[in-house]
Structures are given as structure tokens and as C-alpha cells.
Amino acid sequence: MQLTDQVTPLTTALFRYTFRRVLVTNLNILSEEIPLFNQPTLVSQFGVTWFRDSRDNPADASKGSFNSADFSDADTHFGSSASFLRFFFQNSHVLPRSAAIQFRAFHAIGHPGTVIATRFP
């Protein structure tokens, strides 16, 4: 379930609840050989995502920025098999230097399972 709130013309917030049952089936190995993080589990999670888009044209921006942050909490109090937090943040921006030159950058950071990345296309 997800609720959306257009906070300002540039800013949007998403509030959500997800519940999923993760299963591993049709395996030709013994169940004892399945790693702990791949075993069947229940995940019950509340989360919030924040977006801010100030680009002049989202499809082909020549100036502006796009930021997003996502935070989720899975907890045994909500019915999850395990408790964990998840966070991800990304930033993309375009800086016009002249009529022919633009500086574009992308940055992302998150946890768990996400590496810190910076890209300059």
C-alpha cells in the first residue's frame, strides 16, 4: 500500500507499507545447504521516500538537480522474521558552463548491499 503527497511543486513524498513472503523453491540441493540470507522469510516493512526534482526538462535536462532519499524499517513488531533498516540516497545534477558545455554528475549512497558510487558522464 502506498500514499503519495505532493508537498510542493518540486517535492513529493511517498509513504508505504509492504508485506511479502520470500520463498526459495524447486532447488536440487539440500535445505541445509541454502545460505541463511536465502532461506524463506517474511518481510513486513514501513518506508518513506522523498523526491525533489528541479530539472528544467526531466527527459533531457540542461540545468537543475534531482534528489531522492528512501528509508525503510522492517521489524519483528510489524510481523517480519528479521529486523533491519534500509537507506538509499541519490543526487544527480546538471550545471551549464556555457552554451556548448555542461557538467553532469551522479552520486549514490545506501545501505545494506549498495556501494557508494559517483559517476561523471
C-alpha positions in Angstrom: 0.0 0.0 0.0 1.4 3.5 -0.8 0.2 7.0 -0.2 1.6 10.0 -2.2 1.8 13.6 -1.1 2.8 16.4 -3.5 4.4 18.6 -0.8 5.4 21.4 -3.2 5.5 21.7 -7.0 9.1 20.3 -6.8 8.9 17.9 -3.8 7.0 14.6 -3.5 6.8 12.2 -0.5 5.7 8.6 -0.7 4.6 6.6 2.4 4.3 2.9 2.1 3.8 -0.5 3.8 4.9 -3.7 2.2 4.5 -7.3 3.3 6.0 -10.2 1.3 6.8 -13.8 1.8 10.1 -14.7 0.2 10.4 -18.4 -0.8 13.0 -20.5 -2.5 11.5 -23.4 -4.5 12.5 -26.1 -7.0 16.0 -26.5 -5.7 18.1 -29.6 -6.4 20.1 -29.2 -3.2 19.6 -30.0 0.5 17.8 -27.3 2.5 20.8 -27.2 4.9 23.0 -26.0 2.1 20.9 -22.9 1.5 22.6 -19.8 2.9 20.9 -18.1 5.8 20.0 -15.0 3.8 18.4 -17.1 1.0 16.1 -19.1 3.3 12.3 -18.5 3.2 11.3 -15.5 5.3 8.6 -12.9 6.0 9.3 -9.2 5.4 7.0 -6.6 6.8 8.2 -3.1 6.2 7.2 0.6 6.6 9.0 3.2 4.4 9.1 6.7 3.2 10.6 8.1 0.0 11.3 11.8 -0.7 11.9 13.3 -4.2 12.9 16.8 -5.2 13.2 17.5 -8.9 14.3 21.0 -10.1 15.4 20.0 -13.6 14.2 22.1 -16.5 13.3 19.0 -18.5 13.4 15.6 -16.8 13.9 13.7 -20.1 16.9 15.9 -21.3 17.9 18.3 -18.6 20.2 21.2 -19.3 20.1 22.6 -15.8 18.8 21.7 -12.3 19.0 18.7 -10.0 17.2 15.5 -8.9 17.4 14.2 -5.4 15.8 11.2 -3.7 16.1 9.6 -0.3 14.5 6.3 0.7 14.3 4.9 4.2 12.6 1.7 5.2 12.2 -0.2 8.5 11.4 -3.9 8.8 10.8 -5.0 12.3 9.6 -8.1 14.1 7.0 -5.9 15.8 5.4 -5.5 12.4 5.4 -9.2 11.6 8.8 -9.5 9.9 11.0 -12.5 10.5 14.0 -10.2 11.0 14.6 -6.5 11.9 16.6 -4.3 9.6 16.9 -0.8 8.3 17.4 0.2 4.6 18.6 3.6 3.4 19.4 4.9 -0.1 20.2 8.5 -1.3 20.9 9.7 -4.8 21.7 13.0 -6.3 22.0 14.0 -10.0 22.7 17.5 -11.2 23.5 19.4 -14.3 25.5 22.6 -14.3 25.6 24.6 -17.5 29.1 26.1 -18.1 28.4 27.7 -21.5 26.1 27.2 -24.5 28.1 24.1 -25.6 29.5 22.7 -22.3 27.6 21.1 -19.4 28.8 19.4 -16.2 26.7 16.3 -15.2 27.2 14.3 -12.1 25.5 11.4 -10.3 26.1 10.3 -6.7 24.5 7.5 -4.7 25.0 6.0 -1.3 23.0 3.4 0.5 23.0 0.5 3.0 22.7 -2.5 3.0 24.1 -4.1 -0.1 24.6 -0.8 -2.0 28.1 0.5 -2.8 29.0 4.2 -2.8 29.1 5.4 -6.4 30.0 8.5 -8.2 29.7 8.9 -12.0 30.6 11.8 -14.3 29.1 11.0 -17.7 
